[in-house]
Amino acid sequence: MLVIEQHPYEEELLTIRCNYSLDYINRIRKMPNAKFNSKLKAWEVNIDTFKLFEDNFKGELIYKTPYWILYNEPMPDYSKMYKVQDITVPTLKLPLYNYQTFGVKFMVDRLLKQGFVINSDSVGLGKTPVAIATMQWLIKNKGIKKILVIAKKSLKRQWAVDGIMKFTNHYPMLTNKDKKFRVKQYEVFKQTGSGIMITNYHTVMNDTNSILDIDFDLVICDEVHEIKARKGVINKAATEICNNAKYKILLTGTPIMSKPEDLFGIMQMVDKKFFGEWTGFEAMYLKKERNGKWEKTIGYTNLDILRQKVQ
């Protein structure tokens, strides 16, 4: 996989970063005007000849700098790309910005159509209040009663105080660090039959069966890139819990740019049919080098198809 970025110093140049696969290096060397900058640890290519580079590496490129910036084109209207239902966005205790209200409509639209949504807005744009407003819409319009928020341990209280309690009148339950106390919490939650529980990923791993027994309507996974490993124990536990819920919201401010297989790990949490079996995904998008029993990933292909499918 080749990561394309605007050159930090020269406007007429682009930088290209890749792994140190001989396949990539030998192919890049054949490109006109391509040279390696040892200080930047990246290849440099003149933007005037980049079209030829794109033709030779079709399906293997990731644009870290947006395409329209590289070619000095007008910024596209991304709102036209997504046709969403014109829903009434719930009123929170603090108002949302206009772009956040569109985010709520987008998330509700995807949840109603496919049961899950990934919000990968950049850090600082307010994924948390958008997710909370989406939760409020589902409570009001779809009658959901049991909500589970899974976050990093360090963010549990922040989700409660600066998130749910700040924007709504709900008072969530935070799972305790003591296992015996958590067992009592689960029983109380089951008897109540409604509410919001906030837990962390390691607790999900340790208490998978108890959480499954509650049968949550909505699961919100924050910082989901933290458990992206498709064979990880925590990923497996979160996958069971998410697949048991009717609605799933995944939040991540970190784009998956270095390893498409990480995207597979995230998507299997919410829809195992989306990519199908791992062997098919591997054959479609990963370039392998094999020597007897030994193999390693040396690159990626069909990334344009992957991007379009996920987008």
C-alpha positions, 0 to 999 in steps of 0.5 A, spaced: 500 500 500 502 506 498 500 512 502 500 519 498 501 526 501 502 533 499 510 534 500 511 539 506 516 543 502 515 543 494 508 544 491 510 541 485 512 534 488 508 529 492 511 524 497 509 517 497 510 512 503 510 504 502 513 498 506 520 496 504 517 491 499 522 490 493 516 489 489 514 496 491 521 499 490 523 496 484 516 498 481 517 505 483 524 506 481 521 505 474 517 511 474 519 518 471 522 523 476 521 518 482 527 519 487 527 517 494 528 523 500 532 519 505 530 525 510 523 524 509 524 517 508 519 517 502 519 517 495 518 524 491 514 524 485 512 530 480 505 532 480 505 533 473 507 525 472 503 523 477 497 520 473 502 515 470 503 513 477 496 512 478 495 508 472 501 503 474 499 503 481 491 503 481 488 500 487 494 500 491 494 507 493 491 511 499 490 518 499 492 521 506 492 528 503 485 529 499 485 528 492 482 534 490 487 538 494 493 535 490 490 537 484 487 544 486 480 542 485 474 545 488 472 541 495 466 536 493 460 537 497 460 531 501 453 532 503 450 530 496 454 523 496 449 521 502 442 521 501 439 521 508 432 521 511 429 527 513 428 526 521 427 530 526 433 531 530 432 530 538 433 536 542 439 535 547 440 540 553 446 543 549 445 544 542 448 541 536 452 544 530 449 544 523 454 539 521 453 534 527 445 534 526 447 532 519 451 526 522 445 524 527 441 524 520 446 520 517 447 515 523 439 514 524 439 513 516 444 507 516 442 504 523 435 503 520 437 501 513 443 496 516 443 496 523 450 499 524 454 505 523 461 507 523 462 514 525 469 516 523 469 524 524 476 527 526 478 528 533 474 534 536 468 534 531 463 531 537 462 524 535 460 523 542 454 528 542 452 525 535 452 518 538 448 521 544 443 524 540 442 518 535 441 514 541 435 519 544 432 518 537 432 511 537 429 511 544 423 516 542 422 513 535 424 505 536 422 504 543 429 501 545 430 501 553 437 497 554 443 501 552 450 499 553 456 503 552 463 500 551 469 505 552 476 505 554 477 504 562 479 511 562 473 514 559 468 511 562 466 517 567 467 522 562 462 518 558 457 519 564 459 526 566 461 530 560 457 525 555 450 522 557 449 527 563 451 533 560 446 532 554 441 528 557 437 527 563 439 520 563 443 517 569 447 511 567 450 505 571 458 505 571 460 497 571 464 496 578 471 494 578 469 488 583 467 482 579 462 480 585 459 487 585 458 487 577 454 481 578 449 485 582 449 490 578 447 486 572 441 483 576 439 490 578 439 492 571 435 486 568 430 487 573 429 494 571 429 492 564 431 499 562 437 504 562 444 505 560 450 501 562 457 504 561 463 499 561 470 498 558 473 493 554 476 488 558 470 488 563 466 486 556 472 480 555 471 478 562 463 478 563 461 476 556 455 471 558 453 476 563 452 482 558 449 477 553 444 475 558 441 482 559 440 482 551 441 490 550 438 493 544 443 498 542 451 497 543 455 503 542 463 502 542 467 508 543 475 508 540 473 501 536 480 502 533 483 499 540 480 492 539 481 492 531 485 485 531 480 480 528 483 474 532 483 478 538 480 476 545 476 482 546 474 483 539 471 476 539 467 478 546 465 485 543 463 481 536 458 477 540 455 482 544 454 487 538 451 481 534 446 480 539 444 487 539 439 490 534 443 497 533 450 498 533 454 504 533 462 504 532 466 510 533 473 512 531 477 518 530 483 514 527 482 512 520 484 505 518 490 507 513 496 502 514 492 495 514 486 493 511 485 487 515 484 492 521 478 494 517 475 487 517 476 486 524 472 492 526 466 490 520 466 483 523 463 486 530 457 488 526 456 485 520 459 478 519 456 478 512 459 485 510 466 482 507 464 475 508 469 469 510 476 472 511 479 467 506 475 471 500 477 478 503 485 476 504 485 474 496 481 480 494 485 485 498 492 482 500 498 481 496 502 475 499 509 473 499 509 465 500 515 460 501 513 453 503 509 454 510 512 461 511 508 467 508 508 475 509 503 481 507 507 485 502 502 489 500 495 491 498 490 491 492 483 493 490 483 498 495 479 503 490 474 497 491 475 497 498 474 504 499 468 504 495 464 498 499 466 501 505 464 509 504 
